[in-house]
Structures are given as structure tokens and as C-alpha cells.
Amino acid sequence: MANQATTIYKVTGTQKAVSNLWNTLQRMEVNSRNIWLDDLAKHYGIDYQKKHISVRGHIYWAEYEEDEDTSLLSFETETAWDACNDLFFEINRLLDDELSISYRCCECGCEVYYTHDEGDYFPEECCVSASDEPFEDCCDDVYGTIGEAIREWTSKTGIEQGERTDEQMMDFINEYEYEDDDTYFYIRTFTFE
């Protein structure tokens, strides 16, 4: 079984192109059921096998916002191992390259954390995966700064940062050995593309 990557997309561009993708998702009943990416590729006539485009996953949520200046389509995917960005790049190509596609991908099993931001949608520096006491179970909770994630850990454990830099403290936390083998708290930084 593949590890699940969760990717949030923020798509802007011409009203015509953004509406095209949104209307397609609506016709496929997004928010009522999962939209499988291979079905989306077929809708746009993309031969994903020939082009070696991964479509292993689905869109499970989407919303569309529009004002007089901006059309914004937001959606989230769950995919195998990594984001399926190439599919959305190919859809953009078919829509005359009129889309601007920003995204943030998190996959904790293989530690895949990256952001591509063509706007100001994903300024956060890191993600936290945690389990068991004294932490709340979470997978990929996003934090604005590494310092915020460190403060969360120190508040739960009572262990102070002391003279350690944020980078030293992050390494300390990620390597910390707990009494229970099921307990962990990992801070993973985003790579910005």
C-alpha cells in the first residue's frame, strides 16, 4: 500500500480557464464524492500512460471563489507517494497555459514536504507529525515558523530550548527518545520550489 500524500492546490488565472476546471469538477460531483484523477485525465483527453503522468489518487474537496479581480479554485488531493502535479500542468497546457498553480505537498511516511507558491498562499515553514501522550495525534499540522513548532513541543514536554538555536532544537526534538515507542513529534521543514 502506498503512502498517502496530501496536497493543497490554489489555482488562479483567467476567469475562463479557472471556471473551466471548476465546472468540470462540479460536473464530476466534487464534494459529493471523490474525483479520481484518472477520470479527470480522461475528461481532458490526456493519455496519462503514454505521457507517464501519475494519476494515482483523487480530489476529495474543492471550492471556488470569484470577485471582480480574481478567480481562485482551491482543492485537495490524496495521492500515492507524491503529488500528481504533472496532471495539473498538462490540464493547464490544454487550457492555453492560463492557470497559475500553487501547491503544498505533505507526505509524512517518506518525509516529502514541499511548496510551490505563485501567490502568497503557503507561507508556513514546517509541518509537525505527532502521536501519543503528551501530544495530540496529528499528521502534518502546519506551523508558520519552526519556532512555533518548537514552542509547542517545549510546552508539552516541559523541556526548555535553552541556548540551542532553532535548528539545533529541531534536531534535538526529531531525535528525542521517549519512554513509549509509539510517542513521537517530528518537525519537517518545507522545501520551497
One Martini backbone bead per residue (centre of mass of N, CA, C, O) as a GRO file, in nm:
protein
  193
    1MET     BB    1   0.097   0.036   0.022
    2ALA     BB    2   0.070   0.358  -0.015
    3ASN     BB    3   0.154   0.658   0.054
    4GLN     BB    4   0.000   0.955   0.162
    5ALA     BB    5  -0.057   1.244  -0.022
    6THR     BB    6  -0.111   1.582   0.064
    7THR     BB    7  -0.269   1.833  -0.149
    8ILE     BB    8  -0.269   2.180  -0.195
    9TYR     BB    9  -0.459   2.391  -0.409
   10LYS     BB   10  -0.395   2.704  -0.597
   11VAL     BB   11  -0.603   2.850  -0.852
   12THR     BB   12  -0.528   3.074  -1.106
   13GLY     BB   13  -0.650   3.319  -1.353
   14THR     BB   14  -0.844   3.299  -1.583
   15GLN     BB   15  -1.176   3.275  -1.576
   16LYS     BB   16  -1.203   3.061  -1.797
   17ALA     BB   17  -1.001   2.847  -1.688
   18VAL     BB   18  -1.100   2.815  -1.397
   19SER     BB   19  -1.396   2.747  -1.473
   20ASN     BB   20  -1.342   2.494  -1.628
   21LEU     BB   21  -1.236   2.326  -1.388
   22TRP     BB   22  -1.474   2.372  -1.197
   23ASN     BB   23  -1.701   2.264  -1.380
   24THR     BB   24  -1.584   1.983  -1.400
   25LEU     BB   25  -1.595   1.915  -1.097
   26GLN     BB   26  -1.900   1.953  -1.072
   27ARG     BB   27  -1.986   1.735  -1.281
   28MET     BB   28  -1.820   1.519  -1.090
   29GLU     BB   29  -1.910   1.582  -0.786
   30VAL     BB   30  -1.774   1.752  -0.602
   31ASN     BB   31  -1.824   1.694  -0.250
   32SER     BB   32  -1.977   1.400  -0.297
   33ARG     BB   33  -1.711   1.284  -0.431
   34ASN     BB   34  -1.458   1.133  -0.559
   35ILE     BB   35  -1.200   1.244  -0.784
   36TRP     BB   36  -1.049   1.077  -1.013
   37LEU     BB   37  -0.765   1.137  -1.194
   38ASP     BB   38  -0.822   0.955  -1.439
   39ASP     BB   39  -1.096   1.088  -1.505
   40LEU     BB   40  -0.985   1.371  -1.551
   41ALA     BB   41  -0.796   1.296  -1.781
   42LYS     BB   42  -1.013   1.183  -1.971
   43HIS     BB   43  -1.179   1.441  -1.999
   44TYR     BB   44  -0.909   1.590  -2.133
   45GLY     BB   45  -0.755   1.370  -2.316
   46ILE     BB   46  -0.534   1.222  -2.141
   47ASP     BB   47  -0.243   1.024  -2.194
   48TYR     BB   48  -0.096   0.919  -1.913
   49GLN     BB   49   0.070   0.676  -2.003
   50LYS     BB   50   0.228   0.799  -2.239
   51LYS     BB   51   0.322   1.057  -2.042
   52HIS     BB   52   0.387   0.966  -1.750
   53ILE     BB   53   0.127   1.018  -1.558
   54SER     BB   54   0.020   1.052  -1.249
   55VAL     BB   55  -0.318   0.912  -1.112
   56ARG     BB   56  -0.286   0.827  -0.798
   57GLY     BB   57  -0.597   0.950  -0.711
   58HIS     BB   58  -0.777   1.227  -0.539
   59ILE     BB   59  -1.045   1.444  -0.508
   60TYR     BB   60  -1.215   1.568  -0.193
   61TRP     BB   61  -1.196   1.891  -0.242
   62ALA     BB   62  -1.378   2.206  -0.324
   63GLU     BB   63  -1.338   2.563  -0.424
   64TYR     BB   64  -1.498   2.878  -0.528
   65GLU     BB   65  -1.367   3.206  -0.606
   66GLU     BB   66  -1.512   3.538  -0.683
   67ASP     BB   67  -1.417   3.841  -0.831
   68GLU     BB   68  -1.335   4.111  -1.023
   69ASP     BB   69  -1.009   4.005  -1.012
   70THR     BB   70  -1.063   3.696  -0.902
   71SER     BB   71  -0.985   3.348  -0.951
   72LEU     BB   72  -1.041   3.075  -0.709
   73LEU     BB   73  -0.907   2.747  -0.684
   74SER     BB   74  -0.968   2.496  -0.440
   75PHE     BB   75  -0.780   2.190  -0.359
   76GLU     BB   76  -0.772   1.835  -0.265
   77THR     BB   77  -0.533   1.567  -0.234
   78GLU     BB   78  -0.493   1.208  -0.270
   79THR     BB   79  -0.182   1.033  -0.302
   80ALA     BB   80   0.080   0.847  -0.427
   81TRP     BB   81   0.369   0.958  -0.248
   82ASP     BB   82   0.277   1.206  -0.441
   83ALA     BB   83   0.214   1.443  -0.631
   84CYS     BB   84   0.004   1.526  -0.938
   85ASN     BB   85   0.118   1.777  -1.108
   86ASP     BB   86   0.136   1.692  -1.411
   87LEU     BB   87  -0.166   1.694  -1.462
   88PHE     BB   88  -0.211   2.005  -1.411
   89PHE     BB   89  -0.010   2.097  -1.625
   90GLU     BB   90  -0.164   1.967  -1.864
   91ILE     BB   91  -0.426   2.117  -1.826
   92ASN     BB   92  -0.301   2.394  -1.864
   93ARG     BB   93  -0.205   2.350  -2.152
   94LEU     BB   94  -0.504   2.305  -2.259
   95LEU     BB   95  -0.562   2.612  -2.127
   96ASP     BB   96  -0.327   2.802  -2.244
   97ASP     BB   97  -0.161   2.879  -1.990
   98GLU     BB   98  -0.387   3.032  -1.767
   99LEU     BB   99  -0.251   2.910  -1.514
  100SER     BB  100  -0.195   2.928  -1.158
  101ILE     BB  101   0.007   2.696  -0.963
  102SER     BB  102  -0.039   2.614  -0.629
  103TYR     BB  103   0.146   2.420  -0.367
  104ARG     BB  104   0.112   2.162  -0.097
  105CYS     BB  105   0.316   1.893   0.019
  106CYS     BB  106   0.230   1.594   0.223
  107GLU     BB  107   0.454   1.314   0.336
  108CYS     BB  108   0.544   1.138   0.616
  109GLY     BB  109   0.673   0.858   0.541
  110CYS     BB  110   0.900   1.009   0.326
  111GLU     BB  111   0.942   1.311   0.373
  112VAL     BB  112   0.733   1.502   0.197
  113TYR     BB  113   0.811   1.862   0.167
  114TYR     BB  114   0.638   2.103  -0.038
  115THR     BB  115   0.654   2.426  -0.220
  116HIS     BB  116   0.444   2.613  -0.454
  117ASP     BB  117   0.438   2.979  -0.488
  118GLU     BB  118   0.247   3.228  -0.684
  119GLY     BB  119   0.178   3.365  -0.415
  120ASP     BB  120   0.025   3.380  -0.070
  121TYR     BB  121  -0.057   3.070   0.050
  122PHE     BB  122   0.243   2.929   0.165
  123PRO     BB  123   0.431   3.048   0.437
  124GLU     BB  124   0.498   2.802   0.577
  125GLU     BB  125   0.775   2.612   0.720
  126CYS     BB  126   0.606   2.368   0.872
  127CYS     BB  127   0.566   2.033   1.000
  128VAL     BB  128   0.368   1.812   1.214
  129SER     BB  129   0.427   1.498   1.368
  130ALA     BB  130   0.212   1.321   1.606
  131SER     BB  131   0.216   1.101   1.909
  132ASP     BB  132   0.089   1.076   2.186
  133GLU     BB  133   0.196   1.125   2.486
  134PRO     BB  134   0.153   1.475   2.516
  135PHE     BB  135   0.021   1.451   2.240
  136GLU     BB  136  -0.148   1.515   1.967
  137ASP     BB  137  -0.279   1.365   1.715
  138CYS     BB  138  -0.085   1.413   1.413
  139CYS     BB  139  -0.081   1.498   1.055
  140ASP     BB  140   0.036   1.769   0.930
  141ASP     BB  141   0.085   2.022   1.099
  142VAL     BB  142   0.088   2.360   1.050
  143TYR     BB  143   0.361   2.602   1.068
  144GLY     BB  144   0.491   2.912   1.040
  145THR     BB  145   0.724   2.819   1.241
  146ILE     BB  146   0.967   2.658   1.403
  147GLY     BB  147   0.930   2.804   1.675
  148GLU     BB  148   0.633   2.716   1.715
  149ALA     BB  149   0.690   2.411   1.725
  150ILE     BB  150   0.883   2.420   1.962
  151ARG     BB  151   0.684   2.546   2.168
  152GLU     BB  152   0.493   2.310   2.164
  153TRP     BB  153   0.691   2.099   2.274
  154THR     BB  154   0.783   2.247   2.536
  155SER     BB  155   0.492   2.268   2.659
  156LYS     BB  156   0.454   1.945   2.675
  157THR     BB  157   0.748   1.861   2.818
  158GLY     BB  158   0.930   2.096   2.976
  159ILE     BB  159   1.152   2.146   2.772
  160GLU     BB  160   1.409   2.349   2.709
  161GLN     BB  161   1.600   2.524   2.480
  162GLY     BB  162   1.789   2.736   2.559
  163GLU     BB  163   2.089   2.768   2.358
  164ARG     BB  164   1.950   2.664   2.127
  165THR     BB  165   1.886   2.658   1.824
  166ASP     BB  166   1.642   2.587   1.614
  167GLU     BB  167   1.802   2.369   1.462
  168GLN     BB  168   1.901   2.215   1.713
  169MET     BB  169   1.618   2.167   1.831
  170MET     BB  170   1.499   2.009   1.601
  171ASP     BB  171   1.699   1.777   1.620
  172PHE     BB  172   1.638   1.704   1.911
  173ILE     BB  173   1.339   1.636   1.868
  174ASN     BB  174   1.369   1.424   1.629
  175GLU     BB  175   1.571   1.242   1.838
  176TYR     BB  176   1.392   1.190   2.060
  177GLU     BB  177   1.351   0.972   2.345
  178TYR     BB  178   1.090   0.786   2.444
  179GLU     BB  179   0.936   0.565   2.647
  180ASP     BB  180   0.740   0.540   2.413
  181ASP     BB  181   0.742   0.410   2.088
  182ASP     BB  182   0.463   0.575   1.999
  183THR     BB  183   0.620   0.833   2.045
  184TYR     BB  184   0.600   1.152   1.865
  185PHE     BB  185   0.793   1.448   1.720
  186TYR     BB  186   0.793   1.602   1.402
  187ILE     BB  187   0.995   1.827   1.220
  188ARG     BB  188   0.911   1.960   0.894
  189THR     BB  189   1.043   2.109   0.628
  190PHE     BB  190   1.005   2.314   0.367
  191THR     BB  191   1.033   2.311   0.029
  192PHE     BB  192   1.112   2.565  -0.207
  193GLU     BB  193   1.029   2.604  -0.561
   0.00000   0.00000   0.00000
